Amino acid sequence: MTRIVQRNIPKEAVKILELAGVAPILAKLFAARGVADVAQVKTSLNQLLSPHSLTHNQQMARLLADAIQANKKILIVGDYDADGATATAVAVKGLTALGAQVDFLVPNRFEYGYGLTPEIVALAALQSPDLIVTVDNGIASVDGVAAANALGIQVLITDHHLPGADTPQADCIVNPNQRGCDFFSKHLAGVGVMFYVLLALRAELRERGIFAEKSAPNLSELLDFVALGTVADLVKLDENNRILVEQGLRRIRAGACSYGVTALLKIAGREPAKVTAQDLGFYAGPRLNAAGRLDDMRLGIQCLLADSETKAMQMAEQLQALNLQRRSIEADMHDSANFALEDAQLAHQYSISLYQPDWHQGVIGILASRVKERYHRPVIAFADAQDVHDGQALLKGSGRSIAGLHLRDALDLLSKHQPDLILKFGGHAMAAGLTIRTEDFDLFKLGFETVAKQLLTEADLSAVQEVDGSLSAEDMTFEIAEMLEQQVWGQGFAPPLFYDRFEVQNQRILGEKHLKLLLKPIRNSVGSGPVYRPESSSEFSIEAIYFNQTALLGARIHAAYQLQTNSYNGMQKVQLNIKHVSE
């Protein structure tokens, strides 16, 4: 059962924001998300944290500047998700603009797995690099860095993942989450870290007089990549990340972005001139991710780096085909998971662990997320790894968690209780990956449940939906919806969600999978939001869409919803996007 809770709205913060010129509705939304001063929502680039405040960033800049001036060959080793792809694109495009000789290598997840492993180092060595720079990985690559050192290849690590017990012996590590780093924002995505490295490198090259007779490259040209990777990786959108995303969105809207990002949006039916952060997360990101999930992320990176509109669109079409294939695979896996869970005693479980031999390794993360959303439990889904360890078959797992259970820490605790159970793992609070032996699945399932019971309470297993109160009929306009959509919302800075009571005037199934509604507000339902005035709302009705809902609703409902614009056949209207219903 989902419990509806209204966010607290500090009145003093609202007053301060309104006096600073913030629109009243935005002032309330911002205040409810912890904004107490207008400076916290300013998005100019000069508001960014200094690149010199990121630990070891100046040292990294000096090493890269030395490599550029010595004409050394630099090889970028990336990750196969959207953050890794955009970070690789930022590294290649940025370093090239700064005068480096650079190429990239991204491991195929089905052949090599994640990170700078000894096997990837051996593959990289075939290109004879002088220097390896990791992006969005490397902090756990102890053996891989050792292998590179043995071959005389210098390694620089840029990453944002949490470190393990041992730190790789790289020449330099830039990671806001490494021990001893006091950088104020711990939530940079991998692409954000690489962008910060380039800012420091440009400053170092400027000090060396490299730009005495020529202009320094404009690194803000990379911000469309930074915005896409930051949103797609679901890192917390703190003040610093919101600046990076907002600046990237501005470039996309102005048509001053890469052919690749434009193509990804267009192939998804989104208009670049009106792009929002949600468009990056729900449309461009999944299409880019499809390459790494089903095939090889090299295609996605090449799309981002395409030097013409035609090439970018050709590759975007290939990514679109892969994404459609991914959706089909995901739907089959979801049906299989639902069938497996039909008879499970989930009310008494604190976790869910799932495995089917025919599941696709590249899609288990999405499956885990879907199951978590439905049952509000930490979920780990496994697929065959198509690999062996000491003669034993392996499973790859991908997990998603809920508030109250830090997934990586939970796996670490389990590995301490049973040291031989998990062969390797890594990740964040809300998402993690791991490898176990196939024969150990039942043992893992039992062990993970035990750890979950230690870390969670029964109250944690009840979903809580935070809302922003009621919305007046006068504010249910296209203009207000457009203003809300233009703001940067996302992980840690949740999109506005309102809650009201409605009369269902009409409803029909749309496309055999969604519910199209016509709703009439009845009255103010929650807390301190604006109250409807009868003269303005008695005849007012508004269209709504309830995605992935085919069961018809009752005559009157309480609904949590987002206000959004809807453009169809050249018509622009406002509608409600229903997120939760109780009758």
Legacy VTK file of the C-alpha trace (Angstrom):
# vtk DataFile Version 3.0
C-alpha trace
ASCII
DATASET POLYDATA
POINTS 583 float
0.000 0.000 0.000
1.235 3.484 -0.864
1.046 6.163 1.806
0.564 9.749 0.581
2.587 12.361 2.468
2.683 16.069 1.709
6.094 17.664 1.572
6.821 20.271 4.195
6.935 23.777 2.725
8.993 26.187 4.899
7.071 29.451 4.749
10.120 31.624 5.424
11.999 30.086 2.491
8.978 30.648 0.230
8.877 34.302 1.240
12.614 34.770 0.581
12.336 33.175 -2.868
9.258 35.169 -3.845
10.939 38.434 -2.787
13.858 37.451 -5.028
11.476 37.227 -7.998
10.740 33.505 -8.111
7.199 32.684 -9.290
4.967 31.722 -6.322
4.318 28.168 -7.462
8.035 27.586 -8.068
8.927 29.198 -4.751
6.791 26.635 -2.920
8.167 23.716 -4.951
11.780 24.826 -4.484
11.336 25.450 -0.758
9.847 21.977 -0.316
13.037 20.581 -1.873
15.388 22.328 0.510
16.044 25.549 -1.385
16.339 28.409 1.095
18.056 31.050 -1.035
17.721 32.067 -4.672
21.453 31.420 -5.161
20.665 27.697 -4.874
18.639 27.768 -8.082
20.901 30.010 -10.123
22.264 28.108 -13.096
25.028 30.236 -14.636
28.335 28.485 -15.281
30.189 30.824 -12.943
28.171 29.254 -10.102
29.902 25.895 -10.653
32.257 24.597 -7.982
35.875 25.276 -8.904
37.642 22.441 -10.767
40.651 23.078 -8.529
38.583 22.081 -5.476
38.257 18.519 -6.797
40.992 16.487 -5.095
43.964 15.561 -7.346
42.390 17.347 -10.321
45.318 19.715 -10.780
47.757 16.794 -10.579
45.684 14.981 -13.207
45.776 18.097 -15.381
49.570 18.295 -15.163
49.989 14.635 -16.124
47.641 15.004 -19.097
49.330 18.234 -20.177
52.710 16.477 -20.066
51.278 13.663 -22.205
49.871 16.099 -24.759
53.112 18.034 -25.042
55.075 14.790 -25.409
52.612 13.629 -28.101
51.825 10.464 -26.169
49.019 8.142 -27.238
46.062 8.317 -24.847
43.451 5.567 -24.739
40.098 6.184 -23.017
38.593 3.083 -21.390
34.908 3.670 -20.721
31.812 1.912 -19.434
28.927 0.504 -21.456
26.055 2.572 -20.036
24.853 6.085 -20.947
27.103 7.729 -18.356
30.113 5.786 -19.606
29.274 6.544 -23.241
28.855 10.282 -22.688
31.968 10.379 -20.486
33.934 8.669 -23.260
32.585 11.132 -25.823
33.489 14.079 -23.567
36.989 12.688 -23.072
37.624 12.032 -26.768
36.165 15.295 -28.034
37.609 17.420 -25.239
41.107 15.960 -25.249
41.258 16.135 -29.040
40.294 19.824 -28.919
43.087 20.360 -26.373
45.660 18.807 -28.687
45.806 15.186 -27.532
46.295 12.082 -29.625
43.382 10.023 -28.337
41.281 6.922 -29.054
38.780 4.931 -27.000
37.962 1.383 -25.998
34.731 0.231 -24.347
34.486 -3.349 -23.071
31.698 -5.476 -24.477
29.747 -6.392 -21.337
29.104 -9.943 -22.572
32.764 -10.719 -23.283
34.738 -8.709 -20.736
32.372 -7.401 -18.079
32.793 -4.094 -16.301
35.865 -1.977 -15.651
39.579 -1.990 -16.342
40.225 -5.702 -15.931
43.507 -7.436 -16.809
41.753 -8.804 -19.908
40.818 -5.284 -21.029
44.377 -4.113 -20.393
45.643 -6.898 -22.638
43.187 -5.800 -25.332
44.176 -2.168 -24.859
47.866 -3.051 -25.148
47.266 -4.107 -28.757
46.814 -0.398 -29.540
50.146 0.446 -27.871
48.922 3.349 -25.722
51.312 5.293 -23.538
48.527 6.258 -21.206
45.126 4.816 -20.219
42.468 7.153 -18.858
39.404 5.462 -17.362
36.030 7.193 -17.344
33.106 6.092 -15.163
35.134 3.141 -13.903
38.505 2.221 -12.453
38.194 2.845 -8.724
37.821 -0.911 -8.143
40.296 -2.000 -10.858
43.160 -3.069 -8.598
44.227 -6.013 -10.756
43.723 -4.163 -14.030
45.891 -1.236 -12.989
48.557 -3.658 -11.779
48.476 -5.365 -15.190
48.873 -2.020 -16.953
51.744 -1.021 -14.660
53.492 -4.292 -15.463
53.271 -3.400 -19.167
54.625 0.092 -18.568
51.301 1.775 -19.386
50.513 4.791 -17.223
46.978 4.780 -15.774
44.866 7.766 -14.758
41.471 7.032 -13.179
38.395 9.247 -13.385
35.399 7.709 -11.645
32.554 8.471 -9.258
31.757 5.047 -7.813
32.411 4.172 -4.186
35.886 2.710 -3.529
36.451 -0.748 -2.121
38.862 -1.773 0.611
41.862 -1.530 -1.734
42.774 1.371 -3.992
44.370 0.809 -7.418
47.988 1.915 -7.748
47.237 4.392 -10.527
49.373 7.461 -11.206
46.417 9.666 -10.304
42.781 9.213 -9.252
40.061 11.859 -9.542
36.891 10.704 -7.847
34.744 12.878 -5.549
33.910 9.752 -3.544
37.452 8.548 -2.921
38.707 8.661 0.629
40.164 12.042 1.551
38.335 14.019 -1.145
36.555 17.052 0.293
34.889 18.206 -2.941
31.553 19.697 -1.885
29.440 17.778 -4.434
29.727 14.003 -4.069
27.159 13.394 -6.793
29.028 14.103 -10.024
28.319 11.457 -12.642
31.259 9.897 -14.451
30.740 12.340 -17.312
30.756 15.230 -14.839
34.072 14.094 -13.384
35.659 13.949 -16.848
34.305 17.401 -17.682
35.912 18.755 -14.499
39.223 17.127 -15.486
39.085 18.927 -18.843
38.403 22.263 -17.141
41.524 21.821 -15.021
43.544 20.642 -18.029
42.597 23.689 -20.079
43.647 25.931 -17.179
46.987 24.072 -16.948
47.636 24.404 -20.684
46.753 28.086 -20.526
49.335 28.577 -17.762
51.914 26.859 -19.975
51.255 29.391 -22.733
49.660 26.915 -25.143
46.907 29.388 -25.994
49.115 32.465 -26.292
48.611 32.618 -30.067
45.309 30.748 -30.439
41.991 30.595 -28.674
41.380 27.993 -26.019
38.616 25.539 -26.930
35.145 26.270 -25.620
34.473 23.299 -23.334
30.852 24.352 -22.819
30.288 22.720 -26.213
30.470 19.415 -24.327
27.639 20.235 -21.931
24.943 18.455 -23.949
26.866 15.216 -23.318
27.297 16.126 -19.643
23.591 16.820 -19.223
22.555 13.577 -20.925
24.935 11.390 -18.921
24.115 13.089 -15.619
20.356 12.662 -16.002
20.576 9.142 -17.441
22.797 7.888 -14.609
20.230 8.939 -11.980
22.783 10.707 -9.789
21.388 13.229 -7.324
20.688 16.560 -8.965
22.327 18.750 -6.353
22.996 22.428 -7.048
26.165 21.732 -9.029
24.613 18.995 -11.159
21.521 21.117 -11.856
23.795 23.799 -13.302
25.500 21.274 -15.574
22.152 19.886 -16.744
20.513 23.293 -17.239
23.462 24.568 -19.272
23.403 21.447 -21.424
19.656 21.814 -22.009
20.133 25.435 -23.061
22.649 24.414 -25.713
20.337 21.695 -27.030
17.352 24.067 -27.190
19.476 26.649 -29.002
20.606 24.101 -31.601
24.207 24.449 -30.393
24.752 20.796 -29.529
26.140 17.661 -31.127
24.535 15.949 -34.089
24.342 12.790 -32.018
22.241 14.155 -29.150
19.935 15.894 -31.624
19.477 12.634 -33.542
18.687 10.652 -30.381
15.972 13.136 -29.449
14.485 13.310 -32.936
14.378 9.532 -33.354
12.438 9.408 -30.083
9.941 11.991 -31.345
11.136 14.774 -29.051
11.665 18.336 -30.231
15.216 19.526 -29.378
14.084 23.168 -29.180
11.766 22.235 -26.278
13.856 19.523 -24.629
13.497 18.917 -20.902
15.549 16.954 -18.401
12.831 14.291 -18.467
13.309 13.942 -22.244
16.972 13.125 -21.654
16.136 10.562 -18.990
13.146 8.842 -20.559
13.837 9.138 -24.294
17.456 9.860 -25.283
19.080 7.914 -22.426
17.321 4.564 -23.016
18.121 4.633 -26.728
21.779 5.293 -26.015
21.790 2.617 -23.316
20.306 0.061 -25.705
23.671 -0.271 -27.448
25.424 -1.371 -24.274
22.564 -3.588 -23.136
22.177 -5.648 -26.303
25.199 -5.068 -28.489
28.299 -2.886 -28.203
28.361 0.638 -26.784
30.833 1.655 -29.464
27.802 2.339 -31.677
26.365 4.740 -29.090
29.660 6.597 -28.677
30.116 6.876 -32.435
26.608 8.336 -32.665
27.503 10.978 -30.073
30.741 11.814 -31.892
29.236 11.797 -35.413
30.519 14.651 -37.563
27.391 15.025 -39.706
23.633 15.001 -39.264
23.286 12.140 -41.743
25.749 9.851 -39.956
24.247 10.636 -36.573
20.717 9.845 -37.751
21.818 6.589 -39.366
23.323 5.424 -36.091
20.373 6.753 -34.079
18.101 4.582 -36.235
20.223 1.545 -35.349
19.971 2.478 -31.673
16.203 2.869 -32.047
15.969 -0.668 -33.467
18.025 -2.010 -30.566
15.791 -0.166 -28.099
12.663 -1.713 -29.612
14.312 -5.119 -29.320
15.217 -4.337 -25.706
11.607 -3.442 -24.940
10.394 -6.755 -26.337
12.933 -8.724 -24.318
12.088 -6.733 -21.207
8.352 -7.388 -21.619
8.930 -11.147 -21.874
11.200 -11.114 -18.817
8.686 -9.035 -16.872
5.913 -11.542 -17.634
8.197 -14.352 -16.519
9.055 -12.549 -13.280
5.405 -11.810 -12.514
4.544 -15.479 -13.024
7.369 -16.546 -10.710
6.174 -14.128 -8.016
2.474 -15.029 -8.179
2.672 -17.570 -5.370
5.460 -15.921 -3.400
4.741 -14.818 0.153
5.990 -11.302 -0.520
4.189 -9.762 2.441
6.633 -11.596 4.694
9.747 -10.974 2.560
12.162 -8.084 2.910
13.899 -8.683 -0.438
13.377 -10.295 -3.830
16.010 -12.329 -5.699
15.112 -13.652 -9.148
16.760 -15.842 -11.768
15.676 -17.500 -15.005
18.155 -19.271 -17.330
16.805 -17.529 -20.445
16.932 -13.970 -19.120
19.092 -11.452 -20.966
22.111 -10.169 -19.077
21.789 -6.679 -20.529
18.191 -6.171 -19.378
18.200 -7.526 -15.803
18.845 -4.068 -14.354
15.652 -2.704 -15.922
13.753 -5.783 -14.753
14.995 -5.304 -11.182
13.847 -1.685 -11.312
10.355 -2.616 -12.548
9.891 -5.294 -9.875
11.158 -2.926 -7.174
8.644 -0.280 -8.247
5.785 -2.772 -8.066
6.592 -4.488 -4.773
8.706 -1.866 -2.965
11.420 -4.306 -1.961
15.153 -4.341 -2.785
15.418 -6.559 -5.862
18.308 -8.400 -7.469
17.741 -10.095 -10.825
20.240 -12.592 -12.225
21.061 -13.926 -15.679
23.585 -16.446 -16.944
26.969 -14.771 -17.282
28.082 -17.086 -20.101
31.306 -17.475 -18.164
32.940 -19.836 -15.699
35.142 -19.495 -12.619
37.256 -22.453 -11.539
35.116 -24.631 -13.762
31.820 -23.412 -12.280
29.128 -21.516 -14.213
28.458 -17.927 -13.148
25.501 -15.574 -12.781
25.562 -11.821 -13.273
23.203 -9.905 -10.995
21.853 -6.376 -11.146
20.077 -4.844 -8.150
17.862 -1.888 -7.330
17.052 -0.781 -3.801
14.613 1.280 -1.754
15.171 4.024 0.817
16.519 2.460 3.995
18.841 -0.076 2.393
22.185 0.994 0.895
22.589 -1.767 -1.668
26.347 -1.740 -2.015
26.776 -1.712 1.768
24.266 -4.580 2.077
26.278 -6.658 -0.389
29.457 -5.773 1.480
27.881 -6.946 4.734
26.762 -10.198 3.116
30.247 -10.775 1.700
31.692 -10.371 5.187
29.227 -12.899 6.597
29.866 -15.340 3.739
33.248 -14.476 2.177
33.089 -17.052 -0.637
29.550 -16.282 -1.793
29.922 -13.109 -3.886
32.835 -13.230 -6.314
32.734 -9.474 -7.015
30.361 -6.557 -6.572
30.149 -2.790 -6.761
27.739 0.089 -7.066
25.811 2.732 -5.160
23.105 3.047 -2.524
20.275 2.429 -4.961
21.905 0.254 -7.639
24.614 -2.393 -7.712
26.006 -5.262 -9.752
27.516 -8.550 -8.664
28.697 -11.979 -9.762
27.992 -15.303 -8.030
28.217 -18.991 -8.926
25.071 -20.426 -10.489
24.930 -23.164 -7.876
24.943 -20.509 -5.117
21.757 -18.698 -6.170
19.560 -20.210 -3.442
22.256 -19.562 -0.840
22.536 -15.954 -2.002
18.763 -15.512 -1.923
18.659 -16.683 1.676
21.680 -14.618 2.713
20.437 -11.424 1.060
17.052 -11.824 2.749
18.794 -12.176 6.112
20.807 -8.998 5.561
17.733 -7.112 4.335
15.863 -8.056 7.518
18.737 -6.694 9.561
18.811 -3.356 7.719
15.122 -2.691 7.031
12.078 -2.231 9.225
8.500 -3.169 8.362
7.761 0.532 7.897
10.470 0.714 5.207
8.505 -1.820 3.145
5.522 0.516 2.768
5.908 2.868 -0.169
5.658 6.570 0.606
4.590 8.965 -2.134
5.523 12.565 -1.378
3.257 15.153 -2.974
3.159 18.925 -3.265
-0.423 19.452 -2.149
-3.316 20.497 -4.368
-3.201 22.550 -7.524
-5.826 25.173 -8.218
-7.867 25.130 -11.409
-6.333 28.502 -12.306
-2.886 26.900 -12.255
-3.815 23.910 -14.425
-2.766 25.801 -17.553
-0.472 25.125 -20.468
1.717 28.063 -19.428
2.200 26.763 -15.889
2.860 23.229 -17.176
5.449 24.560 -19.621
7.147 26.607 -16.879
7.358 23.542 -14.629
8.740 21.367 -17.427
11.491 23.860 -18.196
12.982 23.427 -14.720
15.612 20.787 -13.983
13.920 18.014 -12.000
15.197 14.519 -11.378
16.889 12.275 -8.856
17.077 14.029 -5.469
15.112 17.007 -6.814
11.819 15.325 -7.563
9.462 16.565 -10.276
6.355 18.285 -8.876
3.610 15.848 -7.937
0.210 17.164 -6.905
-2.686 15.366 -5.237
-6.405 15.978 -5.595
-9.834 14.395 -5.660
-11.568 14.074 -9.032
-14.800 12.986 -10.611
-14.135 10.659 -13.546
-16.293 12.048 -16.348
-14.979 9.810 -19.115
-12.403 7.031 -19.534
-11.264 4.741 -22.322
-8.415 2.346 -23.072
-5.786 3.849 -25.367
-3.577 1.588 -27.473
-4.544 -1.443 -25.378
-2.225 -0.363 -22.582
-3.028 3.144 -21.272
-6.062 4.850 -19.749
-7.258 8.144 -21.221
-9.405 10.174 -18.813
-11.468 13.308 -18.515
-11.424 14.530 -14.908
-13.285 17.177 -12.964
-11.666 18.435 -9.734
-13.912 18.039 -6.712
-12.155 19.779 -3.868
-8.809 20.477 -2.263
-7.523 17.178 -0.836
-4.235 17.634 0.960
-2.756 20.076 3.420
-1.939 23.667 2.668
-2.234 23.817 -1.115
-4.489 26.407 -2.809
-8.225 25.755 -2.389
-10.533 25.700 -5.415
-13.047 28.493 -5.722
-16.443 27.130 -6.837
-16.962 29.828 -9.429
-13.740 28.891 -11.250
-13.716 25.132 -10.862
-17.367 23.989 -10.932
-17.371 23.600 -14.726
-13.678 22.930 -15.146
-12.515 19.580 -16.613
-9.096 18.438 -17.748
-7.735 15.523 -19.756
-5.424 12.995 -18.111
-3.351 9.961 -19.073
-2.632 6.988 -16.821
0.187 5.020 -18.445
0.311 1.218 -18.226
-3.157 1.090 -16.665
-5.981 -0.838 -18.338
-8.390 -1.399 -15.429
-11.172 1.186 -15.454
-11.441 3.467 -12.430
-14.381 4.262 -10.168
-16.575 7.343 -10.424
-14.466 9.306 -7.927
-10.767 9.010 -7.235
-7.873 10.557 -5.362
-4.963 10.944 -7.750
-1.306 11.929 -7.536
-0.378 13.588 -10.822
2.070 15.710 -12.741
0.960 18.693 -14.777
2.397 18.423 -18.277
2.112 19.732 -21.804
0.889 17.487 -24.589
1.537 18.185 -28.251
-0.400 16.037 -30.726
-1.161 16.637 -34.407
-0.001 20.214 -34.092
-2.262 20.884 -31.108
-0.794 21.939 -27.767
-2.786 21.162 -24.645
-2.286 20.690 -20.935
-3.007 17.325 -19.315
-2.456 15.444 -16.090
-0.042 12.518 -15.995
-1.495 10.211 -13.334
1.106 8.492 -11.180
-1.013 6.919 -8.429
-4.718 6.448 -7.772
-6.723 5.564 -4.688
-10.511 5.531 -4.673
LINES 1 584
583 0 1 2 3 4 5 6 7 8 9 10 11 12 13 14 15 16 17 18 19 20 21 22 23 24 25 26 27 28 29 30 31 32 33 34 35 36 37 38 39 40 41 42 43 44 45 46 47 48 49 50 51 52 53 54 55 56 57 58 59 60 61 62 63 64 65 66 67 68 69 70 71 72 73 74 75 76 77 78 79 80 81 82 83 84 85 86 87 88 89 90 91 92 93 94 95 96 97 98 99 100 101 102 103 104 105 106 107 108 109 110 111 112 113 114 115 116 117 118 119 120 121 122 123 124 125 126 127 128 129 130 131 132 133 134 135 136 137 138 139 140 141 142 143 144 145 146 147 148 149 150 151 152 153 154 155 156 157 158 159 160 161 162 163 164 165 166 167 168 169 170 171 172 173 174 175 176 177 178 179 180 181 182 183 184 185 186 187 188 189 190 191 192 193 194 195 196 197 198 199 200 201 202 203 204 205 206 207 208 209 210 211 212 213 214 215 216 217 218 219 220 221 222 223 224 225 226 227 228 229 230 231 232 233 234 235 236 237 238 239 240 241 242 243 244 245 246 247 248 249 250 251 252 253 254 255 256 257 258 259 260 261 262 263 264 265 266 267 268 269 270 271 272 273 274 275 276 277 278 279 280 281 282 283 284 285 286 287 288 289 290 291 292 293 294 295 296 297 298 299 300 301 302 303 304 305 306 307 308 309 310 311 312 313 314 315 316 317 318 319 320 321 322 323 324 325 326 327 328 329 330 331 332 333 334 335 336 337 338 339 340 341 342 343 344 345 346 347 348 349 350 351 352 353 354 355 356 357 358 359 360 361 362 363 364 365 366 367 368 369 370 371 372 373 374 375 376 377 378 379 380 381 382 383 384 385 386 387 388 389 390 391 392 393 394 395 396 397 398 399 400 401 402 403 404 405 406 407 408 409 410 411 412 413 414 415 416 417 418 419 420 421 422 423 424 425 426 427 428 429 430 431 432 433 434 435 436 437 438 439 440 441 442 443 444 445 446 447 448 449 450 451 452 453 454 455 456 457 458 459 460 461 462 463 464 465 466 467 468 469 470 471 472 473 474 475 476 477 478 479 480 481 482 483 484 485 486 487 488 489 490 491 492 493 494 495 496 497 498 499 500 501 502 503 504 505 506 507 508 509 510 511 512 513 514 515 516 517 518 519 520 521 522 523 524 525 526 527 528 529 530 531 532 533 534 535 536 537 538 539 540 541 542 543 544 545 546 547 548 549 550 551 552 553 554 555 556 557 558 559 560 561 562 563 564 565 566 567 568 569 570 571 572 573 574 575 576 577 578 579 580 581 582
